[in-house]
């Protein structure tokens, strides 16, 4: 079993920055990809960014140029640096990890509990 714990959310003014962290623990052989999704009130969960185990990154159009995803493989931890935040970025942000627990097993998707990001003056 794998647990993902997010941190770093909070209240920030428009134009401000936040850095989210996602720490994975448990039975982990490798993490193929780590990603961030968000869900605003009344809306469906949407993709924000992802990073593969070779460091390739992919972003939603809304995140390009403002958000940066990174990971520390030694710590099994992912990060999302968010700059120039706007009210429309307000949402619960969820971490996702595609984990191989042991060689020969299938890759399993895990989700964190979410962290609230509120952008307001």
Order of alpha helices (4+ residues) and beta strands (2+ residues): beta-beta-beta-beta-beta-beta-beta-beta-beta-beta-beta
